[in-house]
Amino acid sequence: MKLPPYDIFPSITGDKISLRQIQTSDIKDLIEISFYDSIQATTLPQATEMHAKINKDYFDGNSIHWGIVDKLTNKIVGTCGYYRGLDKGEGELGCVLLPQYKGQGFMTAALQLAIDFGINNIGLKRVWAVTTKQNNKAIKLLMRLNFIKIADLQDDEIEYEFRAIV
């Protein structure tokens, strides 16, 4: 296993998007989708504080958090990453997209890159995700990416696990 932090923060490029480290200058564009421990930021100082906690988690080897960048416009459109379980050889994949970019394929492309990185670079044996039963778009996304439902959880949540196509 090759856990974070890395000598150079990994940037990953695909056809439509790239995943890169979030810069301080990006935070103002991400306030409405900035979360930490399921709490949403409402101000720039809160989002900045959350970003600092996310960076600390990365440097502690517990997570990796990318900004999703549209290659055509070079604008940051969302975030994704692994937020738990790395020390056990698994990763909980999470993602958030700015509302104006939904339905355009950005998150499918981002999660495909993140899954590949998790398995082939970090060495994860298991990739999983949790969403609510009401989040139909997230459920469709996970199923499109070859996740299968493995458990109903408390608080109306569902756990999905990635299954590689062999």
C-alpha positions in Angstrom: 0.0 0.0 0.0 1.2 3.5 -0.9 -0.7 5.8 1.5 -0.7 9.6 1.5 0.9 11.9 1.9 2.9 11.7 -1.3 6.1 13.6 -2.2 4.1 15.3 -5.0 0.3 15.6 -4.7 -1.1 13.3 -7.4 -2.8 15.1 -10.3 -4.7 12.8 -12.6 -5.9 13.8 -16.1 -8.6 12.2 -18.2 -10.3 13.2 -21.4 -12.9 15.5 -19.9 -11.6 16.4 -16.5 -8.5 16.5 -14.3 -8.2 15.9 -10.6 -5.8 18.2 -8.8 -5.0 19.5 -5.4 -7.4 22.2 -4.2 -5.7 25.6 -3.8 -6.6 28.3 -1.4 -7.8 30.4 -4.3 -10.4 27.7 -5.2 -12.1 27.7 -1.9 -14.3 30.8 -2.6 -15.8 28.8 -5.6 -16.5 25.8 -3.4 -18.2 27.2 -0.3 -21.6 25.8 -1.2 -20.1 22.2 -1.5 -17.6 22.4 1.3 -18.4 19.8 4.0 -16.5 18.2 6.9 -18.1 15.6 9.1 -21.4 16.1 7.3 -21.5 19.8 8.2 -21.8 22.2 5.3 -19.9 25.5 5.2 -21.8 28.7 4.8 -19.0 31.2 4.8 -15.5 31.6 3.3 -13.9 31.3 6.8 -15.8 28.1 7.5 -14.9 26.6 4.1 -11.3 27.6 4.7 -11.2 25.9 8.1 -12.8 22.8 6.6 -10.2 22.7 3.9 -7.4 23.0 6.5 -8.9 19.9 8.3 -9.1 18.0 5.0 -5.4 18.9 4.4 -4.5 17.7 7.9 -6.3 14.4 7.2 -4.3 14.1 4.0 -0.9 14.8 5.7 -1.9 12.3 8.5 -2.4 9.6 5.8 -6.1 9.3 6.3 -7.5 10.8 3.1 -6.9 12.3 -0.3 -9.2 15.1 -1.6 -9.1 16.4 -5.2 -10.7 19.3 -7.0 -12.4 18.3 -10.2 -11.5 20.6 -13.1 -13.2 20.9 -16.4 -10.4 20.7 -19.0 -12.3 23.0 -21.5 -12.7 25.9 -19.1 -10.1 25.2 -16.4 -12.9 25.8 -13.8 -13.2 23.8 -10.7 -16.6 22.0 -10.8 -16.6 19.8 -7.7 -14.5 17.7 -5.4 -14.0 14.0 -4.8 -11.7 11.7 -2.9 -11.2 9.0 -0.3 -12.1 10.0 3.2 -11.9 6.9 5.5 -10.5 3.5 5.7 -7.1 3.9 4.0 -5.3 2.4 6.9 -7.3 -0.8 6.5 -6.7 -1.1 2.8 -10.0 0.3 1.8 -11.4 3.7 0.9 -14.7 5.4 1.3 -15.2 7.4 -1.9 -17.1 10.7 -1.6 -18.0 13.4 -4.1 -19.8 16.7 -4.5 -20.5 18.7 -7.6 -21.5 22.3 -8.0 -25.2 22.4 -9.1 -24.6 24.1 -12.4 -22.4 21.2 -13.6 -24.7 18.3 -12.7 -25.8 15.9 -15.5 -22.8 16.7 -17.7 -20.6 13.6 -17.0 -18.1 15.3 -14.8 -18.6 13.1 -11.7 -18.6 9.9 -13.7 -15.3 10.8 -15.2 -13.9 12.0 -11.9 -14.9 8.8 -10.0 -13.5 6.6 -12.7 -10.1 8.3 -12.3 -10.3 8.2 -8.5 -11.3 4.5 -8.4 -8.4 3.6 -10.7 -6.0 5.6 -8.6 -7.2 4.0 -5.4 -6.8 0.5 -6.7 -3.7 0.8 -8.8 -1.7 3.5 -6.9 -2.8 3.3 -3.3 -3.4 -0.4 -3.5 -6.9 -0.4 -2.0 -8.6 -3.8 -1.8 -12.0 -2.3 -1.3 -13.7 0.9 -2.5 -17.1 1.8 -1.0 -19.5 4.7 -0.9 -22.5 5.7 1.3 -25.5 7.8 0.2 -29.1 8.3 1.3 -31.9 6.2 -0.1 -33.4 9.5 -1.5 -30.3 10.4 -3.5 -31.4 8.8 -6.8 -28.7 10.6 -8.9 -25.9 9.3 -6.6 -27.4 5.8 -6.7 -27.6 5.8 -10.5 -24.0 7.2 -10.6 -22.7 4.4 -8.3 -24.5 1.7 -10.3 -23.2 3.1 -13.6 -19.7 2.8 -12.1 -20.2 -0.8 -11.2 -21.0 -0.4 -7.5 -23.4 -2.8 -5.9 -25.6 -2.3 -2.8 -24.3 -4.2 0.1 -26.1 -2.8 3.2 -28.9 -0.7 4.4 -27.5 1.5 7.2 -29.0 3.8 9.9 -30.3 7.2 9.1 -31.8 6.1 5.8 -28.4 5.5 4.2 -27.2 2.8 1.9 -23.7 1.4 1.5 -22.3 0.5 -2.0 -19.2 -1.4 -2.9 -17.2 -1.2 -6.2 -16.9 -4.5 -8.1 -14.2 -4.5 -10.7 -15.3 -6.0 -14.1 -13.1 -9.0 -14.7 
